[in-house]
């Protein structure tokens, strides 16, 4: 049972960030949410990354991939990232 849990429930950080991207798109299954939750409960780096990506998504709902940011907006995002990375 322990081997099953380690193989199928535990993710590495690369897999966790992929699931975070799917979660942002609203395409994460229940199993994926469980795996991601388990991983982030143990990995402070991924917890911080997830928090930062949520903040970026919250601050930029109007920005699309093909759009470019003004210099002022870029500076604001960099400042927000710096503030949250020190917390």
C-alpha contacts under 8 A as a table, 3 or more apart, distances in Angstrom:
res1	aa1	res2	aa2	distance
1	X	4	X	5.05
1	X	5	X	6.27
2	X	5	X	5.13
2	X	6	X	6.18
3	X	6	X	5.11
3	X	7	X	6.06
4	X	7	X	5.21
4	X	8	X	5.94
4	X	9	X	7.72
5	X	8	X	5.44
5	X	9	X	5.12
5	X	10	X	6.85
6	X	9	X	5.75
6	X	10	X	5.18
7	X	10	X	6.21
8	X	11	X	7.89
9	X	34	X	7.86
9	X	35	X	5.32
9	X	38	X	7.70
10	X	35	X	6.43
10	X	38	X	7.27
10	X	39	X	6.45
11	X	14	X	7.94
11	X	15	X	5.83
11	X	16	X	6.08
11	X	35	X	6.87
11	X	36	X	7.56
11	X	39	X	6.25
12	X	15	X	5.45
12	X	16	X	6.26
12	X	39	X	7.84
13	X	16	X	4.89
13	X	17	X	6.20
13	X	46	X	6.75
14	X	17	X	5.35
14	X	18	X	6.47
15	X	18	X	5.13
15	X	19	X	6.38
16	X	19	X	5.10
16	X	20	X	6.22
16	X	36	X	5.89
16	X	39	X	7.09
16	X	46	X	7.40
17	X	20	X	4.86
17	X	21	X	6.35
17	X	46	X	7.35
17	X	50	X	7.93
18	X	21	X	5.20
18	X	22	X	6.46
19	X	22	X	4.96
19	X	23	X	6.04
19	X	28	X	6.85
19	X	32	X	6.72
19	X	33	X	7.89
19	X	36	X	6.75
20	X	23	X	4.92
20	X	24	X	6.29
20	X	36	X	7.53
20	X	50	X	6.80
21	X	24	X	5.16
21	X	25	X	6.48
22	X	25	X	5.08
22	X	26	X	6.20
22	X	27	X	5.13
22	X	28	X	5.37
23	X	26	X	4.94
23	X	27	X	5.76
23	X	28	X	4.96
23	X	33	X	7.88
24	X	27	X	7.65
24	X	54	X	7.96
25	X	28	X	7.90
28	X	32	X	5.78
28	X	33	X	6.37
29	X	32	X	5.04
29	X	33	X	6.18
30	X	33	X	5.06
30	X	34	X	6.23
31	X	34	X	5.07
31	X	35	X	6.20
32	X	35	X	5.04
32	X	36	X	6.00
33	X	36	X	5.09
33	X	37	X	5.95
34	X	37	X	5.12
34	X	38	X	6.14
35	X	38	X	5.19
35	X	39	X	6.18
36	X	39	X	5.09
36	X	40	X	6.05
37	X	40	X	5.28
37	X	41	X	6.04
38	X	41	X	5.25
38	X	42	X	6.80
39	X	42	X	5.46
39	X	43	X	6.02
39	X	46	X	7.91
40	X	43	X	4.92
40	X	44	X	6.73
40	X	46	X	5.77
40	X	47	X	5.11
41	X	44	X	7.56
41	X	47	X	7.42
43	X	46	X	5.56
43	X	47	X	6.27
44	X	47	X	4.94
44	X	48	X	6.14
45	X	48	X	5.24
45	X	49	X	6.20
46	X	49	X	4.84
46	X	50	X	5.96
47	X	50	X	5.19
47	X	51	X	6.20
48	X	51	X	5.05
48	X	52	X	6.17
48	X	85	X	7.55
49	X	52	X	5.08
49	X	53	X	6.18
50	X	53	X	5.16
50	X	54	X	6.16
51	X	54	X	5.19
51	X	55	X	6.25
52	X	55	X	5.04
52	X	56	X	6.21
52	X	81	X	6.93
52	X	84	X	6.92
52	X	85	X	7.87
53	X	56	X	5.04
53	X	57	X	6.12
54	X	57	X	5.10
54	X	58	X	6.06
55	X	58	X	5.02
55	X	59	X	6.10
56	X	59	X	5.14
56	X	60	X	6.04
56	X	77	X	7.58
57	X	60	X	5.27
57	X	61	X	6.03
58	X	61	X	6.15
60	X	63	X	5.42
63	X	67	X	6.36
63	X	69	X	7.98
64	X	67	X	5.27
65	X	68	X	7.75
69	X	72	X	7.94
69	X	73	X	5.84
69	X	74	X	6.01
70	X	73	X	5.21
70	X	74	X	6.21
71	X	74	X	5.09
71	X	75	X	6.17
72	X	75	X	5.11
72	X	76	X	6.22
73	X	76	X	4.99
73	X	77	X	6.27
74	X	77	X	5.24
74	X	78	X	6.23
75	X	78	X	5.12
75	X	79	X	6.13
76	X	79	X	5.10
76	X	80	X	6.19
77	X	80	X	5.02
77	X	81	X	6.09
78	X	81	X	5.10
78	X	82	X	6.13
79	X	82	X	5.09
79	X	83	X	6.14
80	X	83	X	5.06
80	X	84	X	6.17
81	X	84	X	5.23
81	X	85	X	5.97
82	X	85	X	5.16
82	X	86	X	6.48
83	X	86	X	5.59
83	X	87	X	6.82
84	X	87	X	5.18
